[in-house]
Amino acid sequence: MMEDTGSDFTMTFRQLSEASVQQLHAVTWALHDLSSHQLFSDWSRLYLLRLARQEGDNDGDRRHRMKSVNPRYVLRNWMAESATRKAETNDFSEVVLLHDVLGNPFIAQDAAEESGYAARPPLWGRRLKVSCSS
């Protein structure tokens, strides 16, 4: 479903990590993308049933486990491009910010949130293509 809808894999899993069972129907951007799939309702129902069957497991524990393995921040092409553009003018502030944020990608960080690092890419960055040799 994620591939069919073009959903962001990292943020879909992270938003599942952050959502309580009661919030799983709330619209967050990555889950919203996934919810457009025709099979989403069936998948969601099965997922909630699976969670309910896990004996001795509570919602807080599930969310904690999931957040410990699903990062909130990953280096995206647009982030690297933005940092590179600034660095070319001797402004290394975004390089430093990215270094700090990506050193602890599982924890929500105010500076990263203000920079939009867990949000949809900006319009200018959606079509960026960077190869491994870049």
Phi, psi and chi 1 to 4 in degrees:
 res  aa     phi    psi   chi1   chi2   chi3   chi4
   1 MET       -  -39.3  -72.2 -171.8  -44.2      -
   2 MET   -63.5  -42.4  -71.5 -173.2  -75.7      -
   3 GLU   -66.3  -45.4 -174.7  174.1    0.6      -
   4 ASP   -58.1  -37.6  -70.9  -11.2      -      -
   5 THR   -94.9   -4.0   59.1      -      -      -
   6 GLY    70.1   24.7      -      -      -      -
   7 SER   -66.9  149.9  -62.6      -      -      -
   8 ASP   -76.5  114.6 -176.5  -74.8      -      -
   9 PHE   -60.5  -50.9  -78.1   42.9      -      -
  10 THR   -58.6  -49.7  -59.9      -      -      -
  11 MET   -73.2  -28.7  -70.7  -49.3  -64.2      -
  12 THR   -62.6  -48.3  -62.8      -      -      -
  13 PHE   -65.8  -39.0  -75.2  117.1      -      -
  14 ARG   -65.8  -42.0 -179.2   59.7 -171.3 -144.7
  15 GLN   -68.1  -32.1  -71.7  176.8    1.0      -
  16 LEU   -63.6  -35.7  -81.3  172.9      -      -
  17 SER   -65.7  -35.6  -56.9      -      -      -
  18 GLU   -86.9  -17.6  -66.5  173.9  -16.5      -
  19 ALA   -87.1  131.0      -      -      -      -
  20 SER   -73.4  166.9   68.2      -      -      -
  21 VAL   -56.1  -40.5  170.6      -      -      -
  22 GLN   -67.5  -28.0  -67.5   79.1   21.0      -
  23 GLN   -91.5   -3.2  -65.6  170.3  -33.4      -
  24 LEU   -60.7  -17.9  -79.9  173.2      -      -
  25 HIS   -94.7   -2.7  -64.9  -70.8      -      -
  26 ALA   -70.3  149.7      -      -      -      -
  27 VAL   -93.6  110.3  177.7      -      -      -
  28 THR  -114.0  157.4   52.2      -      -      -
  29 TRP   -58.4  -45.6   71.2  -92.3      -      -
  30 ALA   -70.7  -41.6      -      -      -      -
  31 LEU   -68.0  -31.8  -69.1  178.6      -      -
  32 HIS   -61.3  -43.7  176.0   72.5      -      -
  33 ASP   -59.1  -46.1  -68.2  -10.1      -      -
  34 LEU   -65.1  -36.7 -173.3   63.9      -      -
  35 SER   -67.4  -11.7   70.7      -      -      -
  36 SER   -76.1  -11.2   68.7      -      -      -
  37 HIS   -72.3  140.5 -163.9  -79.1      -      -
  38 GLN   -62.8  -22.3   64.6 -175.8   15.8      -
  39 LEU   -96.2    2.8  -62.0  175.9      -      -
  40 PHE   -60.1  -43.5 -179.7   76.9      -      -
  41 SER   -59.8  -43.4  -67.3      -      -      -
  42 ASP   -64.2  -46.0  -67.0  -23.9      -      -
  43 TRP   -61.2  -45.8  174.1   84.6      -      -
  44 SER   -59.5  -44.4  179.7      -      -      -
  45 ARG   -60.6  -45.9 -176.7  179.9   49.8   77.8
  46 LEU   -65.4  -38.9  -69.2  171.6      -      -
  47 TYR   -63.5  -45.6 -177.0   65.3      -      -
  48 LEU   -64.7  -36.9  -70.0  169.3      -      -
  49 LEU   -64.2  -42.6  -76.5  171.0      -      -
  50 ARG   -60.7  -44.1  179.0 -177.9  171.9  -88.6
  51 LEU   -62.4  -39.5  -67.4  178.8      -      -
  52 ALA   -67.2  -28.2      -      -      -      -
  53 ARG   -81.8  -12.0  -75.8 -166.6  -50.4 -102.3
  54 GLN   -76.2   95.8  -70.4 -176.6 -154.3      -
  55 GLU   -66.9  142.2  -68.2 -177.2   28.5      -
  56 GLY    71.8    9.7      -      -      -      -
  57 ASP  -115.8  130.8 -164.9   19.7      -      -
  58 ASN  -109.0  166.4   67.3   50.4      -      -
  59 ASP   -61.7  -39.5 -163.3   42.3      -      -
  60 GLY   -62.9  -41.7      -      -      -      -
  61 ASP   -63.7  -43.7  -69.9  -19.6      -      -
  62 ARG   -59.7  -47.7  173.2 -165.1   62.0   86.8
  63 ARG   -63.3  -40.9  -68.9  167.3   55.0 -156.0
  64 HIS   -62.0  -46.8  177.4   74.2      -      -
  65 ARG   -60.9  -45.4  -78.0 -167.9  -43.9  -86.4
  66 MET   -65.7  -39.7  -71.6 -178.1   72.4      -
  67 LYS   -68.5  -23.5  -75.3 -165.0  -80.6 -173.6
  68 SER   -77.1  -12.5   72.7      -      -      -
  69 VAL  -123.3   -6.4  -64.7      -      -      -
  70 ASN  -115.8  102.5  -68.4  -67.4      -      -
  71 PRO   -65.3  149.6   24.6  -32.1      -      -
  72 ARG   -82.5  -29.0 -179.8  144.2 -179.5   90.1
  73 TYR  -127.4  133.9  -47.0  107.2      -      -
  74 VAL  -134.6  152.4  -65.7      -      -      -
  75 LEU   -67.8  122.6 -177.5   61.0      -      -
  76 ARG  -108.9  155.2  -52.7  -71.4 -175.6  168.4
  77 ASN   -53.8  -42.7  -68.1  -18.2      -      -
  78 TRP   -66.9  -32.9   71.6  -91.7      -      -
  79 MET   -68.1  -46.0  -65.9  173.7 -168.7      -
  80 ALA   -62.9  -41.4      -      -      -      -
  81 GLU   -63.1  -44.2  179.1   67.1   20.1      -
  82 SER   -62.3  -45.6  178.3      -      -      -
  83 ALA   -64.3  -39.5      -      -      -      -
  84 THR   -64.5  -44.8  -60.3      -      -      -
  85 ARG   -58.9  -44.0  -74.4 -179.0 -171.8  173.9
  86 LYS   -67.2  -41.0  -72.6 -179.7 -179.3  177.8
  87 ALA   -63.9  -32.1      -      -      -      -
  88 GLU   -65.4  -16.5  -71.4  172.9  -18.4      -
  89 THR  -107.2   20.1   65.2      -      -      -
  90 ASN    66.6   22.7  -71.8  -35.1      -      -
  91 ASP  -105.4  101.2  176.2   -1.5      -      -
  92 PHE   -97.7   14.6  -65.3   94.3      -      -
  93 SER   -61.2  -39.8   60.4      -      -      -
  94 GLU   -75.9  -30.9 -166.9  157.2    5.4      -
  95 VAL   -61.8  -45.0  172.0      -      -      -
  96 VAL   -63.8  -44.7  170.6      -      -      -
  97 LEU   -60.0  -47.7  176.0   60.6      -      -
  98 LEU   -60.6  -42.2  -78.0  170.9      -      -
  99 HIS   -58.9  -45.9  179.7  -92.4      -      -
 100 ASP   -66.3  -46.4  -67.5  -15.0      -      -
 101 VAL   -64.6  -47.3  167.9      -      -      -
 102 LEU   -74.7  -11.7  -63.6  173.4      -      -
 103 GLY   -72.4  -17.0      -      -      -      -
 104 ASN  -145.8   66.3 -159.7   -1.5      -      -
 105 PRO   -75.8   -6.7   30.5  -36.6      -      -
 106 PHE   -92.3  -10.5  -62.2   97.3      -      -
 107 ILE  -106.7  130.8  -55.3  -63.2      -      -
 108 ALA   -63.6  133.0      -      -      -      -
 109 GLN  -128.4  131.1  -58.6  170.2   49.3      -
 110 ASP   -54.8  -48.0  -69.4  -19.8      -      -
 111 ALA   -62.6  -37.7      -      -      -      -
 112 ALA   -69.2  -39.0      -      -      -      -
 113 GLU   -66.0  -42.4  -65.0  -59.9  -48.2      -
 114 GLU   -62.2  -32.3  -70.1  169.5   14.1      -
 115 SER   -83.5   -5.3  -63.8      -      -      -
 116 GLY    78.6   21.8      -      -      -      -
 117 TYR   -68.8  -15.2  -70.4  171.1      -      -
 118 ALA  -111.5    9.2      -      -      -      -
 119 ALA   -99.3  175.8      -      -      -      -
 120 ARG   -57.5  150.1  -75.1 -171.3 -172.5  -83.7
 121 PRO   -62.5  150.3   -9.1   15.3      -      -
 122 PRO   -64.2  156.8   20.4  -27.4      -      -
 123 LEU   -53.5  -41.4  -69.8  175.8      -      -
 124 TRP   -66.4  -22.3   64.9  -95.9      -      -
 125 GLY   -98.6   -1.8      -      -      -      -
 126 ARG   -72.0  -23.6  -69.7 -168.8 -179.0  159.1
 127 ARG  -105.8    8.0  -63.6 -153.3 -170.7  -37.0
 128 LEU   -64.9  138.2  -77.9  175.1      -      -
 129 LYS  -127.3  121.4  -58.7  -73.5 -172.9 -142.3
 130 VAL  -124.2  129.3  179.8      -      -      -
 131 SER   -91.0  168.0   70.6      -      -      -
 132 CYS   -61.4  -27.3  -65.3      -      -      -
 133 SER   -83.5   -7.0   62.0      -      -      -
 134 SER   -67.4      -  -63.0      -      -      -
